[in-house]
């Protein structure tokens, strides 16, 4: 019967034998296996199922209104979400692309669609101080007291980021004044 110590001493030898059996001899050469053939040339990349929707996300984040309009007219989904759960509207609002925000809202994009962190277009626009976008969203009747997953509201974000005009606008729209907990 082997002791634990005896098994432990044999383990490296057994592992080396297994590696050599799989890869070849100690010099790294295989006796019977020819070198692997080069992979075949890559075929043309197959577009993702929602390629137009992904293009829409990019165009919205870059503020390219003409491209956004073309993609939506071609049927791109305005509610598509990226890996972080952000819609084209949320990206445009966060980055201050007011023309894109106006267009997407006119096309029926959900002004309250939150990302994976619970952040809405209003919270993102308020955080960045995009007054015109905040006004546009407030005029659409969004919930000015919506909170993200960390319990932050648009007014709290605007206050922290020192955007007094956004804070005033949100207060006038009925946002509850933020208090730190």
C-alpha positions, 0 to 999 in steps of 0.5 A: 500500500502506498503512503501519501508521501509515495503518491506525492513523489510519483505525481510529477513523474506521472504528469510528465508521462501524460504530457509527453504522451499527448505532445510528443517526446521530451524534445517537443517533437511528435513521433507519428503526428505530422505538424498541424495544417494551417487553418483554412482562409477565413470566410467573409464575416457573417454579420450578427443577427442584429447588425443594423441594431448594433450600428444604430447603437454606434451611430446614436452614441456618436451623434450621427443623426443622418445615420440613425434616421437611415437605420431606423427607416430600414427597420433597426430596433430602437430598443436594442440594448448593448452588453450593458443594457444601454439603448440608443436613446440612453447613449445619446442622452448620456453623450449630449446628442440632442438631435438624436434624442429628439429623433429617437423620441419622435420614433417612439423610443422608450424614454424611461428604459433603464440600463443594467445599472438602473440608469435612465436617459434622464439620470445620464443626461442630468449627470452630464449636465445636458440641460436641453436633453433633461428639459426634453425628457421632462417635457415627455413626462418621464419620472423625475424621481426614478432611481438607479440600482444604487438609489441615485436619482437624476437630481442627486446626480446633477447636484453631485456633478454641480449642474445647478441649472439642471437641478433647478429644472428638475426641482421645478418639474417636481423632483424630490430634493436629494438627501444623502443617506 
